[in-house]
C-alpha cells in the first residue's frame, strides 16, 4: 500500500505544493511548527532516509537546498532548520522549518492552526 506521501505526490490526496521536479516533491506540512514548515520527499518510496541510494540522497539535499533558499527569501526568519526524523510515515522526508530561535524546533509543542486560505497563500508565496 502506498504511503500518504506517495498518494500526495500522485495527486490522490491534496497538498499545498511548494516545488516539484522529476524526482522530488516539496509541500507544506499540515501540522506546522512555524509558517512555511515544508516537507521534502523523494518520489521514490523508501522508508528510511539513509536507505536511499547515494545519488537520490544527494539529489534530495540539493533540491531541499533550493527550497530552503526560497523559504529564507520569502519568510521572515534567521535560518531554515533541517530536521530528519519521522517514524509516523514510512517514506523518507526532510523537514525545512523557518526559525528565529532553536526553541521553534520542538515537535512536542502545539502545532499552528492555519486556515486553508493561509496554507494556499504560503504555498503560493513559496512557489513563485
N, C-alpha and C positions, 0 to 999 in steps of 0.2 A: 504494500500500500504506500502510495506517495506521501511524503511529509507535507505538512501545511505549507512549508516554503516552496516545495515543488509545485503545489497546487496554486500558490500565489504567482509564481513565475509563469505557469501555464495559463493564467487568467481565469482559473476556476473560482478563485477567491479574490475579491477586490483588494487593492493595496494603494498606498499613496507613493507611487514610484518617483524616485529621485534621479536614478540613472540606470542605464542598461547597455550592455554590449552583447556580443555573441556568446560570451562565457560567464558573465556575472550580472547580478541584479542588485540594486540598492533601493530600499524603500523605508519609509518612516516606521519606527516601532510604534505600535498602537498603545503601548503602555510605557510612554517615555519618561525618562528621568528628567530631561530638560527638553525645551522646544528644539526641534531639529535632530533629536536622537534617531539615528539611522542604522539600519541593519544592512550589511553587505554579505551576499551569499553567492557561492558558485552555482551555476545552473546544473552542474554535475552533482547528483545527490550522493554525498559521502557524509557519514555521521560525524566523524571527529576531524577537526581541522588538520591535525598532524598525520592523518591517514591520506590526505591529499597528496598527489604526486607533486614533485618539486616545481614543475612548470605551472601547474594550476595554483599552487600556494603562492608562488612568486607573482603570478599574474593577478591574483586576488588582492595582494598587498599593493600592487601598482594601481589597480582600479580603485581600491579603498583610499589611496593617497589622493587621487584626483577628486573623489567625492569629499574627502576631508578638507581639501583646499577650497572647494566650493562652499562647504559649510562655514569654514572660517571667514570666508569673504562675505557671506550673506547673513550670518547670525552673529550677533554681538557676543563674543566670547574671547577668552585669553588663549585657550587651546582647544583642540579636539582630542578627547581621550579615546584611546583604542583599548577595547576590552574584549577578551576572548574567554567566554565561559558558556554556560548554557547546556544544561542537561535536559531541559524540557522538550526541545525539538531536536531529533536526531539528524540534523543537517548542519554541516559546518557553517559558522557565521561569525562575523565580527560586528561588534557594537561600536559606532562612532558617536561620541557624546560631546556636544559643545559644553565646555565648562569654564567657569571663572574661579573655581575653587575645587580642590580634590574632594571636599565633602559632598560634592554633587554626584560623585560616582559611588552611590550607596544603593545597591539593589534591594535593600530591606526597607528603604523609606517609601512613603506613599508616592505612587506614580501620579503624573499630571493627568488631569481630566480635560481633554480638549474636544471641542465640537468637530463634527465632520468638516465644517467650513474652515476651522482653524487648521486642521490637517491639510486640507486642499490648498490653503494659502501658503503654508510652509513648503509643501511639496512643489508648488508652482515656483516659489522663490528659489528653491534649491535646484530645480531642473532647468532653469534659464541658462 
